[in-house]
Amino acid sequence: MRPLPHLPRRRFLRIAGGSAIILAATTAATSAGFIATRTPDRALAPWNTAGADPDPRIRALSHAILAPNPHNRQPWLVDLSEPGAIGLSCDRTRLLPETDPFDRQIVIGLGCFLEVLRLAAAEDRYQAEITLFPDGVPGPRIDDRPVAIIRMHPDEADPDPLFMQVPHRRSNKEPYDTARPVPEADLAALITAAEGRCRAEGAIAPEKVARLRDLTWRAHRVEALTPAKMKESVDLMRFGKAEINASPDGIDMGGAFLEALNLIGVLTPETLMDPQSDAFYRGLEHYRGLMQSAMGHIWLVTPDNSRTSQIAAGEAWVRTNLTATALGLAIHPLSQALQEYPEMAELAAEANRELGIADGERVQMLARLGYGPGLPPSPRWPLETRITRS
Ligand SMILES: Cc1cc2nc3c(=O)[nH]c(=O)nc-3n(C[C@H](O)[C@H](O)[C@H](O)COP(=O)(O)O)c2cc1C
């Protein structure tokens, strides 16, 4: 294996030592007035308004937009021109060409959307009859043809208890408690949650978890040190309340402390793109800590990499995520080692070996598990911005 690029020695931000910069940020960030006003209420509003509309399609869609999706791009576009039906297509301005060159993860996100839509419709006793790719299946890249047509049939479905978790579900990107193992029965429940959609497997044995901690960390490092890939993420970062409210998608860099670091110029797109900067180094160290705090892993495998398998993986993923929520477990997708670009090829092959993937099969999701802190929801565009009625 090619050696990973060496990180240069660098200065540390001396938080404990009282560096003037950090002191300024900390002072700003801990001022009660600043904290109290930093919540991006407008960007979080869709979590509070879901379900309140006389049209059952809108009620179901208002929950579906809360689905997990890669880089929170929210690539869904819905067409309500046919009464009683919903057309779903992909907004191709929201793709991730660098880290998701074949739109595999974007399609998984659309599968997550469809599954939450189905759960929300069932809560209203509507069966959401989903026909995938009614005008044909896209090729190597997603196109403008519909991803699905959904027809709503009243009085034909029973509620699913997983629906109750939709408002509480998170992708928990915080460090997990390394003193708290994941119970075997909980891992088994997560694996069962994917049943009928795709195969799920998992690990809580310390040796296996240690190898996956290391693999996911090395994959993250490759992504961070490959400038075009890193830039795709940095370009999607929203720093502070005003940016998050203006563009409630992408990577949310909110909260009083991060916003203060941004205001004083320490944490900016420029510093995060500079491998010599403290911000870059600290970002990497932060991620190393996240990967190293994994107390288990789970992965989803499909028999092939067709578009319908990717949708099935999305459906399975959201069910796994909602089941974790019900169990009080934190879960965090770590997709880097599964990505399809040349710099990642060796680690992707290693991931396939480590996860026991047979020829032709595809690992669609890999995530860490553990117990993490409670989190606020992530931003969403209002449903209205994703609807066409033509
Ligand atoms: C296909 C897919 C891949 C994802 N990959 C990652 C990842 O590599 N790293 C990460 O931090 N989050 C990943 N996520 C989680 C998203 O970032 C998250 O769903 C999105 O930011 C919305 O946040 P929420 O799930 O808390 O609502 C992924 C989600 C999906 C559906």
The ligand as an SDF file (V2000), in Angstrom:
LIG
                    3D

 31 33  0  0  0  0  0  0  0  0999 V2000
  -25.7260    7.6510    1.6960 C   0  0  0  0  0  0  0  0  0  0  0  0
  -25.3140    8.4500    2.8960 C   0  0  0  0  0  0  0  0  0  0  0  0
  -23.9640    8.6250    3.1600 C   0  0  0  0  0  0  0  0  0  0  0  0
  -23.5580    9.3600    4.2730 C   0  0  0  0  0  0  0  0  0  0  0  0
  -22.2110    9.4750    4.5340 N   0  0  0  0  0  0  0  0  0  0  0  0
  -21.7980   10.1990    5.5960 C   0  0  0  0  0  0  0  0  0  0  0  0
  -20.4190   10.3220    5.9080 C   0  0  0  0  0  0  0  0  0  0  0  0
  -19.5510    9.7570    5.2550 O   0  0  0  0  0  0  0  0  0  0  0  0
  -20.0600   11.0880    6.9670 N   0  0  0  0  0  0  0  0  0  0  0  0
  -20.9970   11.7230    7.7370 C   0  0  0  0  0  0  0  0  0  0  0  0
  -20.6220   12.4270    8.6810 O   0  0  0  0  0  0  0  0  0  0  0  0
  -22.3230   11.6110    7.4890 N   0  0  0  0  0  0  0  0  0  0  0  0
  -22.7400   10.8720    6.4450 C   0  0  0  0  0  0  0  0  0  0  0  0
  -24.0740   10.7360    6.1900 N   0  0  0  0  0  0  0  0  0  0  0  0
  -25.0530   11.3870    7.0710 C   0  0  0  0  0  0  0  0  0  0  0  0
  -25.4960   12.7270    6.5140 C   0  0  0  0  0  0  0  0  0  0  0  0
  -24.4400   13.6660    6.5980 O   0  0  0  0  0  0  0  0  0  0  0  0
  -26.7390   13.2070    7.2770 C   0  0  0  0  0  0  0  0  0  0  0  0
  -27.7950   12.3270    7.0080 O   0  0  0  0  0  0  0  0  0  0  0  0
  -27.1520   14.6130    6.8850 C   0  0  0  0  0  0  0  0  0  0  0  0
  -26.1520   15.5460    7.2330 O   0  0  0  0  0  0  0  0  0  0  0  0
  -28.4560   15.0190    7.5730 C   0  0  0  0  0  0  0  0  0  0  0  0
  -28.3010   14.9130    8.9690 O   0  0  0  0  0  0  0  0  0  0  0  0
  -29.2750   13.9900    9.8330 P   0  0  0  0  0  0  0  0  0  0  0  0
  -29.1370   12.5880    9.3300 O   0  0  0  0  0  0  0  0  0  0  0  0
  -28.7730   14.1370   11.2520 O   0  0  0  0  0  0  0  0  0  0  0  0
  -30.6670   14.5230    9.6540 O   0  0  0  0  0  0  0  0  0  0  0  0
  -24.5180    9.9690    5.1070 C   0  0  0  0  0  0  0  0  0  0  0  0
  -25.8830    9.7720    4.8430 C   0  0  0  0  0  0  0  0  0  0  0  0
  -26.2900    9.0140    3.7550 C   0  0  0  0  0  0  0  0  0  0  0  0
  -27.7510    8.8080    3.5020 C   0  0  0  0  0  0  0  0  0  0  0  0
  1  2  1  0
  2  3  1  0
  2 30  2  0
  3  4  2  0
  4  5  1  0
  4 28  1  0
  5  6  2  0
  6  7  1  0
  6 13  1  0
  7  8  2  0
  7  9  1  0
  9 10  1  0
 10 11  2  0
 10 12  1  0
 12 13  2  0
 13 14  1  0
 14 15  1  0
 14 28  1  0
 15 16  1  0
 16 17  1  0
 16 18  1  0
 18 19  1  0
 18 20  1  0
 20 21  1  0
 20 22  1  0
 22 23  1  0
 23 24  1  0
 24 25  2  0
 24 26  1  0
 24 27  1  0
 28 29  2  0
 29 30  1  0
 30 31  1  0
M  END
$$$$
